């Protein structure tokens, strides 16, 4: 069952879509056309979405739609209208409800549009350069960005954060999205300038102004490849001192090919070597489909494990003959979303693992799935609206994800220095388990 999707893979999948008509990013849509699209969207959300009023009362959401309608005072581009529509995300609070550019706009976005050429990290009110893909090599990792094209970084982040998807009251997933996809989200909300004038501050408090051209996606990819080492493997296994580490970056079976064979091989090896400690790294794993997560649970559960409370996907997972019986440590963060949160919830409920890191981006109680796509008639903006709700646990939904037993915040200093405090803590706990 194809119920849940990954934000990054959904965006990348646009390459596989058929050729679309020429796109004009400057095209203006009349006020009347935009208002019709807005009411079309509202009607289909109300008709289709099973949890539209889970976190907001109907009168309140109706009033918010009215405020969006009143904000349409004249012609707008589809990008400006999308920026308006995505404000619904912080009201509906459903991580599997998405509003995306139309096919033509998305194709143009990747093939012709130019982008912000820096990877940045936002924490504690500061926006900091992590990687530089621009043509100006003097912009160094660790520099703080104070303004972009005259707008304060804090104002920009406030705009972007309010438009990101999230499950319930969780705030780690919106932050995670922007720390990984700032360039794309800036384009969707603010636009595509030809250049960026940055006010920067270094560690000594010295300020400077830099003007850098925006770059095509291919150019950004090129500079990333030649300047920074990356590990794109969706699953990898390594043995550290006193512990094994299994990192799984996705539960999408199209990406995680042959995962059954990999799991069989890894857990056979753990059993053969009588491994006492396993660190399962599920950070940045935005989920995918149910089967890979179910299969993983069969290898780490000590006893029969309930997967979902009810519905056609609910089942009891039996431990594999080669299931791991030692101490299990699970690393999580805001990018641990969707079906990854289900796996974490099962392990947390059964007290099977020690969790280290941040609250998962995915909800620990309820999840939506089986999305249906609606195309707004005028602007062609796409709305991915879930049609099913799955109950993950029998407890009361508090609007949050799985909470860590040992909270760890990765600071910008850690990132720049290449430190991994969550892994370091896991290794210390392993030493205490010897």
Secondary structure per residue as TSV (DSSP state, phi and psi in degrees):
chain	resnum	aa	ss	phi	psi
A	1	X	-	360.0	126.3
A	2	X	-	-94.8	83.1
A	3	X	-	-102.0	-33.6
A	4	X	-	-122.5	146.3
A	5	X	-	-132.0	160.5
A	6	X	-	-97.0	139.1
A	7	X	H	-58.7	-48.8
A	8	X	H	-65.9	-42.4
A	9	X	H	-70.6	-31.6
A	10	X	H	-63.2	-41.4
A	11	X	H	-67.5	-45.6
A	12	X	H	-64.6	-28.6
A	13	X	G	-66.2	-12.5
A	14	X	G	-62.3	-25.9
A	15	X	G	-61.9	-28.6
A	16	X	G	-85.4	-6.6
A	17	X	S	-73.4	153.2
A	18	X	-	-65.0	165.1
A	19	X	-	-57.2	139.1
A	20	X	-	-118.3	161.9
A	21	X	-	-61.1	158.1
A	22	X	-	-55.4	142.5
A	23	X	-	-114.3	134.2
A	24	X	-	-114.7	104.5
A	25	X	T	-66.1	-17.1
A	26	X	T	-91.5	-2.8
A	27	X	-	-61.2	135.0
A	28	X	-	-103.9	136.7
A	29	X	B	-104.3	139.3
A	30	X	-	-65.0	157.8
A	31	X	H	-56.7	-41.7
A	32	X	H	-65.1	-41.6
A	33	X	H	-63.9	-41.6
A	34	X	H	-65.9	-40.2
A	35	X	H	-66.0	-35.5
A	36	X	H	-65.7	-41.8
A	37	X	H	-61.7	-41.2
A	38	X	H	-62.9	-44.1
A	39	X	H	-70.6	-32.4
A	40	X	H	-61.7	-44.5
A	41	X	H	-63.5	-46.4
A	42	X	H	-59.5	-44.8
A	43	X	H	-61.8	-41.5
A	44	X	H	-76.5	-31.0
A	45	X	H	-63.9	-45.4
A	46	X	H	-65.7	-35.1
A	47	X	H	-79.0	-34.1
A	48	X	H	-104.9	-40.7
A	49	X	-	-72.4	121.2
A	50	X	T	-76.3	-15.4
A	51	X	T	-129.7	29.8
A	52	X	T	-62.7	-29.3
A	53	X	T	-108.3	23.2
A	54	X	S	-68.1	-38.3
A	55	X	S	-116.7	2.1
A	56	X	S	-148.0	136.1
A	57	X	-	-72.0	149.8
A	58	X	H	-55.9	-46.9
A	59	X	H	-59.2	-36.3
A	60	X	H	-68.0	-43.9
A	61	X	H	-68.0	-38.6
A	62	X	H	-58.1	-42.1
A	63	X	H	-64.9	-35.2
A	64	X	H	-68.5	-40.4
A	65	X	H	-60.2	-38.9
A	66	X	H	-63.0	-38.8
A	67	X	H	-66.8	-36.8
A	68	X	H	-64.0	-42.0
A	69	X	H	-60.2	-43.3
A	70	X	H	-68.8	-24.2
A	71	X	H	-74.1	-15.5
A	72	X	-	-86.9	92.1
A	73	X	-	-102.8	-5.8
A	74	X	S	-171.0	-173.7
A	75	X	-	-60.2	147.8
A	76	X	B	-142.8	156.0
A	77	X	-	-76.3	164.9
A	78	X	H	-65.7	-31.9
A	79	X	H	-65.5	-42.8
A	80	X	H	-66.3	-37.4
A	81	X	H	-68.3	-39.9
A	82	X	H	-61.2	-40.2
A	83	X	H	-59.8	-35.2
A	84	X	H	-71.6	-46.8
A	85	X	H	-62.9	-37.8
A	86	X	G	-67.6	-9.1
A	87	X	G	-63.5	-17.6
A	88	X	G	-63.6	-25.6
A	89	X	H	-59.4	-40.0
A	90	X	H	-82.3	1.4
A	91	X	H	-104.7	-46.2
A	92	X	H	-74.2	-36.9
A	93	X	-	58.7	48.1
A	94	X	-	-126.3	117.4
A	95	X	T	-68.6	-12.4
A	96	X	T	-107.5	16.3
A	97	X	-	-106.2	119.0
A	98	X	E	-131.1	145.4
A	99	X	E	-120.8	119.6
A	100	X	E	-129.4	155.8
A	101	X	-	-57.7	155.9
A	102	X	-	-66.4	170.3
A	103	X	H	-56.4	-48.2
A	104	X	H	-63.6	-42.3
A	105	X	H	-64.5	-41.2
A	106	X	H	-68.7	-39.5
A	107	X	H	-61.7	-43.7
A	108	X	H	-63.8	-40.0
A	109	X	H	-55.8	-42.7
A	110	X	H	-88.7	-31.7
A	111	X	H	-92.8	-29.7
A	112	X	T	-127.2	-27.9
A	113	X	-	-73.7	158.9
A	114	X	E	-111.2	152.1
A	115	X	E	-132.2	165.6
A	116	X	-	-69.5	120.1
A	117	X	-	-95.4	38.0
A	118	X	E	-134.0	143.7
A	119	X	E	-93.6	128.7
A	120	X	E	-126.2	164.6
A	121	X	E	-134.1	133.3
A	122	X	E	-114.7	122.4
A	123	X	E	-158.3	144.8
A	124	X	T	52.5	38.3
A	125	X	T	78.8	6.8
A	126	X	E	-119.8	138.1
A	127	X	E	-104.9	120.0
A	128	X	E	-124.8	141.8
A	129	X	E	-72.0	129.5
A	130	X	E	-107.4	-47.8
A	131	X	E	-135.6	144.5
A	132	X	E	-114.9	112.7
A	133	X	-	-104.4	7.9
A	134	X	S	-82.4	179.7
A	135	X	S	-87.3	-0.6
A	136	X	-	-106.9	103.5
A	137	X	T	-77.4	-5.9
A	138	X	T	-79.7	-11.5
A	139	X	-	-79.9	113.3
A	140	X	-	-104.5	146.0
A	141	X	T	-55.0	138.6
A	142	X	T	100.9	-17.2
A	143	X	-	-69.2	139.2
A	144	X	E	-87.3	138.3
A	145	X	E	-96.5	116.1
A	146	X	E	-89.1	-41.3
A	147	X	E	-142.1	152.5
A	148	X	E	-126.4	116.9
A	149	X	T	50.3	42.7
A	150	X	T	85.8	-6.5
A	151	X	E	-103.7	134.6
A	152	X	E	-63.1	146.6
A	153	X	H	-61.0	-36.7
A	154	X	H	-65.2	-37.9
A	155	X	H	-67.1	-41.9
A	156	X	H	-62.3	-45.3
A	157	X	H	-66.0	-35.0
A	158	X	H	-62.4	-42.8
A	159	X	H	-61.3	-46.3
A	160	X	H	-71.9	-43.3
A	161	X	H	-61.8	-37.4
A	162	X	T	-68.7	-13.6
A	163	X	T	-106.4	1.2
A	164	X	S	-87.0	150.3
A	165	X	-	-69.0	153.9
A	166	X	-	-163.0	154.8
A	167	X	S	-95.7	112.4
A	168	X	T	63.3	-132.3
A	169	X	T	-95.3	10.0
A	170	X	-	-65.3	138.9
A	171	X	-	-118.9	-5.7
A	172	X	H	-75.2	-31.8
A	173	X	H	-70.7	-46.3
A	174	X	H	-55.8	-41.7
A	175	X	H	-65.6	-40.6
A	176	X	H	-62.1	-42.6
A	177	X	H	-57.5	-47.9
A	178	X	H	-70.2	-31.3
A	179	X	H	-73.0	-12.8
A	180	X	H	-113.2	-27.9
A	181	X	H	-131.9	38.2
A	182	X	H	-58.2	-44.7
A	183	X	H	-57.7	-47.7
A	184	X	H	-65.5	-44.4
A	185	X	H	-68.1	-35.1
A	186	X	H	-61.3	-43.2
A	187	X	H	-63.3	-43.6
A	188	X	H	-64.1	-35.8
A	189	X	H	-96.9	-47.0
A	190	X	T	-94.0	-41.2
A	191	X	-	129.7	-165.2
A	192	X	-	-126.0	76.7
A	193	X	-	-68.3	156.6
A	194	X	S	-73.4	-23.3
A	195	X	E	-150.9	162.7
A	196	X	E	-125.1	123.1
A	197	X	E	-96.1	117.3
A	198	X	E	-111.9	134.8
A	199	X	E	-99.7	118.8
A	200	X	E	-117.5	155.9
A	201	X	E	-136.7	130.1
A	202	X	-	-90.1	-177.9
A	203	X	T	-64.1	-22.2
A	204	X	T	-87.4	1.1
A	205	X	S	86.4	5.6
A	206	X	-	-81.6	134.5
A	207	X	E	-106.3	148.9
A	208	X	E	-149.1	157.8
A	209	X	E	-111.0	129.0
A	210	X	E	-126.8	139.6
A	211	X	E	-118.5	118.0
A	212	X	E	-122.7	141.3
A	213	X	E	-73.1	147.5
A	214	X	-	-71.1	155.9
A	215	X	E	-126.6	154.8
A	216	X	E	-67.9	161.8
A	217	X	H	-61.6	-38.3
A	218	X	H	-62.8	-39.5
A	219	X	H	-66.9	-42.5
A	220	X	H	-59.8	-44.8
A	221	X	H	-62.1	-41.0
A	222	X	H	-61.7	-50.7
A	223	X	H	-65.8	-33.7
A	224	X	H	-63.3	-43.5
A	225	X	H	-65.0	-39.4
A	226	X	H	-85.6	-18.9
A	227	X	H	-102.6	-24.5
A	228	X	S	-135.2	135.3
A	229	X	-	-76.4	136.8
A	230	X	-	-132.3	150.9
A	231	X	-	-118.5	106.2
A	232	X	-	-97.1	5.0
A	233	X	-	-65.2	129.9
A	234	X	S	-73.1	-20.2
A	235	X	E	-149.3	133.1
A	236	X	E	-149.6	153.7
A	237	X	E	-128.6	136.7
A	238	X	E	-146.8	157.7
A	239	X	E	-112.7	120.9
A	240	X	E	-104.6	178.1
A	241	X	T	-64.0	120.4
A	242	X	T	71.6	4.9
A	243	X	E	-157.1	153.6
A	244	X	E	-104.7	150.5
A	245	X	E	-125.6	123.0
A	246	X	E	-115.5	115.8
A	247	X	E	-107.0	126.2
A	248	X	E	-126.2	116.6
A	249	X	-	-93.4	-11.2
A	250	X	-	-159.5	155.6
A	251	X	B	-113.9	22.9
A	252	X	-	-84.4	115.0
A	253	X	T	-65.0	-22.3
A	254	X	T	-68.8	-29.2
A	255	X	T	-94.6	-41.9
A	256	X	S	-87.5	60.2
A	257	X	T	-67.9	145.8
A	258	X	T	59.1	29.7
A	259	X	H	-62.5	-31.1
A	260	X	H	-62.6	-44.3
A	261	X	H	-65.2	-39.9
A	262	X	H	-63.9	-47.2
A	263	X	H	-60.9	-44.0
A	264	X	H	-57.6	-45.1
A	265	X	H	-65.4	-46.4
A	266	X	H	-63.6	-48.4
A	267	X	H	-77.2	-24.0
A	268	X	H	-65.3	-41.9
A	269	X	H	-64.8	-42.0
A	270	X	H	-61.5	-40.0
A	271	X	H	-68.8	-42.3
A	272	X	H	-61.6	-37.8
A	273	X	T	-94.0	7.4
A	274	X	T	51.6	43.9
A	275	X	-	-62.9	130.8
A	276	X	-	-94.4	-24.2
A	277	X	E	-133.5	131.9
A	278	X	E	-127.2	126.8
A	279	X	E	-101.6	115.3
A	280	X	E	-101.2	110.8
A	281	X	E	-95.9	105.2
A	282	X	-	-111.0	20.6
A	283	X	T	-69.8	145.0
A	284	X	T	64.9	12.8
A	285	X	-	-93.4	103.1
A	286	X	-	-81.4	6.7
A	287	X	-	98.9	-146.7
A	288	X	B	154.5	-118.1
A	289	X	-	-107.5	166.3
A	290	X	H	-68.3	-43.6
A	291	X	H	-54.0	-46.3
A	292	X	H	-61.2	-37.7
A	293	X	H	-66.5	-40.3
A	294	X	H	-62.2	-43.0
A	295	X	H	-63.2	-43.3
A	296	X	H	-60.4	-43.3
A	297	X	H	-59.5	-35.0
A	298	X	H	-64.8	-22.7
A	299	X	H	-93.5	-13.8
A	300	X	H	-118.6	-13.2
A	301	X	-	-74.7	139.9
A	302	X	S	-87.3	-25.7
A	303	X	S	-136.3	167.8
A	304	X	-	-50.8	133.5
A	305	X	E	-120.7	126.4
A	306	X	E	-80.1	126.8
A	307	X	E	-110.8	108.9
A	308	X	S	69.7	153.8
A	309	X	S	-82.1	-44.2
A	310	X	S	-153.4	179.8
A	311	X	S	96.5	173.5
A	312	X	T	-67.3	-22.5
A	313	X	T	-91.3	-7.6
A	314	X	-	-69.8	140.9
A	315	X	E	-164.4	169.2
A	316	X	E	-108.2	122.5
A	317	X	E	-92.7	126.5
A	318	X	-	-90.0	139.0
A	319	X	-	-60.5	140.1
A	320	X	-	-68.4	159.2
A	321	X	T	-63.3	-22.6
A	322	X	T	-113.7	30.4
A	323	X	-	-66.2	150.4
A	324	X	-	-75.9	131.6
A	325	X	-	-112.7	0.0
A	326	X	S	-84.4	-162.2
A	327	X	E	-79.4	132.1
A	328	X	E	-115.5	126.8
A	329	X	E	-117.4	131.1
A	330	X	E	-118.7	125.9
A	331	X	E	-94.7	129.9
A	332	X	E	-135.4	157.1
A	333	X	-	-154.0	-171.0
A	334	X	T	-62.1	-22.6
A	335	X	T	-83.1	-1.8
A	336	X	-	-81.5	97.8
A	337	X	-	-130.5	163.3
A	338	X	T	59.6	-125.1
A	339	X	H	-65.6	-21.3
A	340	X	H	-64.8	-38.5
A	341	X	H	-66.1	-31.4
A	342	X	H	-64.9	-47.1
A	343	X	H	-57.8	-46.2
A	344	X	H	-63.6	-39.7
A	345	X	H	-62.0	-42.8
A	346	X	H	-60.4	-44.9
A	347	X	H	-68.9	-37.0
A	348	X	H	-68.3	-45.5
A	349	X	H	-59.2	-41.5
A	350	X	T	-86.4	5.7
A	351	X	T	53.5	39.2
A	352	X	-	-87.6	-24.2
A	353	X	-	-136.6	160.6
A	354	X	E	-101.5	126.4
A	355	X	E	-102.5	135.8
A	356	X	E	-130.8	134.3
A	357	X	E	127.4	-128.4
A	358	X	S	-115.6	164.3
A	359	X	-	-56.3	135.2
A	360	X	-	-63.4	146.8
A	361	X	S	-69.0	-29.7
A	362	X	S	-83.0	143.7
A	363	X	B	-66.0	145.9
A	364	X	S	-92.2	0.8
A	365	X	S	-125.8	-41.5
A	366	X	E	-137.4	141.7
A	367	X	E	-140.0	147.2
A	368	X	E	-105.0	157.9
A	369	X	E	-161.6	-167.1
A	370	X	-	47.8	59.5
A	371	X	-	-69.3	146.2
A	372	X	E	-113.8	135.7
A	373	X	E	-92.8	131.1
A	374	X	E	-118.4	131.3
A	375	X	E	-104.0	120.9
A	376	X	-	-65.7	128.1
A	377	X	T	-57.8	-35.9
A	378	X	T	-89.0	-58.7
A	379	X	T	-84.4	-15.5
A	380	X	-	67.9	12.0
A	381	X	-	-59.6	141.9
A	382	X	E	-103.3	136.2
A	383	X	E	-115.6	119.4
A	384	X	E	-95.0	109.4
A	385	X	E	-115.6	121.3
A	386	X	-	-66.8	152.8
A	387	X	-	-117.8	-8.8
A	388	X	E	-135.3	145.6
A	389	X	E	-113.6	132.1
A	390	X	E	-111.0	132.6
A	391	X	E	-90.2	120.8
A	392	X	-	-85.0	-39.9
A	393	X	-	-138.0	161.6
A	394	X	S	-84.5	-7.4
A	395	X	S	-74.1	175.8
A	396	X	-	-74.6	133.0
A	397	X	-	-74.0	113.7
A	398	X	-	-97.6	5.7
A	399	X	S	78.7	17.0
A	400	X	-	-125.7	167.3
A	401	X	B	-90.0	-165.7
A	402	X	-	-74.0	127.5
A	403	X	-	-92.6	142.5
A	404	X	-	-74.0	148.5
A	405	X	S	-72.9	-31.6
A	406	X	E	-125.1	94.5
A	407	X	E	-66.1	133.4
A	408	X	-	-136.2	129.3
A	409	X	-	-106.8	124.9
A	410	X	-	-85.9	115.0
A	411	X	-	-83.9	167.5
A	412	X	H	-64.6	-32.6
A	413	X	H	-63.9	-38.8
A	414	X	H	-61.5	-45.9
A	415	X	H	-62.4	-47.8
A	416	X	H	-63.0	-38.4
A	417	X	H	-82.7	-7.7
A	418	X	T	77.8	20.9
A	419	X	-	-86.5	150.4
A	420	X	-	-126.5	86.5
A	421	X	H	-64.1	-29.4
A	422	X	H	-67.5	-44.7
A	423	X	H	-66.1	-38.8
A	424	X	H	-61.5	-42.2
A	425	X	H	-66.7	-40.0
A	426	X	H	-59.1	-42.2
A	427	X	H	-66.7	-34.5
A	428	X	H	-66.0	-40.2
A	429	X	H	-66.9	-34.7
A	430	X	H	-61.9	-44.3
A	431	X	H	-59.7	-35.6
A	432	X	H	-75.1	-11.3
A	433	X	T	-96.6	2.0
A	434	X	-	-76.9	360.0
